[in-house]
Amino acid sequence: MEVLAKIDNVTKLYGKKVALSNVNLEIRPGEIIGLLGPNGSGKTTLIKILNSVLADYEGSITIDGQPIGVHSKSVISYLPDEPYFENWQKGTDVLEIFIDMYEDFDYDRCINLLKRFNIDPAMRFKSMSKGMKEKFLLALVMSRRAKIVVLDEPIGGVDPAAREIILDTILENYDENQTIIMSTHLIADIERIFNRVVFLKDGMVVLDDDVESVRMRTGKSVDELFREEFR
Ligand SMILES: Nc1ncnc2c1ncn2[C@@H]1O[C@H](COP(=O)(O)OP(=O)(O)OP(=O)(O)O)[C@@H](O)[C@H]1O
């Protein structure tokens, strides 16, 4: 099957601290991948490398057949772990930026998602709660018809009822060939949407498997397996 992203022997050091150690992954179209691991295991570092935020690493990465750069940015829709807008801005200001910046941005889809999340884009960010900001940004990022969507801790600040709506929305809105890579600590809440999980431990991949085969092989949910692995 076609490989959408290939991560070959990637190692990342911060000074002497090893954040990623010889990471190898092949990512294919249509996968919904849970990138899981305890605090400090390297999830955000890997996500930042895939999204050109960090460039000083060893190893090689191709995305959609090309090295990381202008093309990879155009095919990846990225939700960072912290919002990147200013408090004085309104939702509509950022919406306009997305319309201008991304050819693949589907405005109607975004407006529908915002309605579903009960977010009024005319509000300024300083008037939104943490969860409202997260939902706003998620609606934007999910509205790009990008080949790869990378979500770093997308629903950490969102209440449990809204989480369910968001997960359903992700499943309903993602295109069949789109790949989603999502880091989270809320494994029990989210694992129903994953079809593949990657566990990182001390910067190394210690598990990379289909969710179905994990369940068949171990008789455990991903959440149970995670708690066992990282106890
Ligand atoms: N800017 C930095 N400078 C130095 N060390 C860093 C920096 N960013 C991350 N690290 C270190 O790299 C390792 C991996 O961090 P990373 O943020 O990728 O982990 P994570 O799995 O995303 O953690 P969390 O679940 O807490 O978000 C940690 O040991 C962390 O201390």
The ligand as an ORCA input file, in Angstrom:
! r2SCAN-3c Opt
* xyz 0 1
  N      12.811     22.815     24.221
  C      13.302     21.793     24.913
  N      14.511     21.871     25.480
  C      15.044     20.838     26.164
  N      14.429     19.660     26.337
  C      13.200     19.522     25.802
  C      12.577     20.584     25.073
  N      11.357     20.147     24.653
  C      11.242     18.881     25.117
  N      12.335     18.505     25.796
  C      12.584     17.183     26.404
  O      12.398     16.203     25.399
  C      11.696     15.073     25.916
  C      10.454     14.839     25.087
  O       9.560     15.925     25.272
  P       8.178     16.024     24.487
  O       7.603     17.372     24.759
  O       8.378     15.628     23.081
  O       7.332     14.895     25.242
  P       5.769     14.537     25.185
  O       5.680     13.062     25.004
  O       5.098     15.380     24.170
  O       5.318     14.935     26.652
  P       3.885     15.421     27.258
  O       3.004     14.203     27.258
  O       4.240     15.846     28.639
  O       3.379     16.538     26.389
  C      11.453     15.383     27.390
  O      12.454     14.748     28.140
  C      11.579     16.878     27.495
  O      12.103     17.255     28.764
*
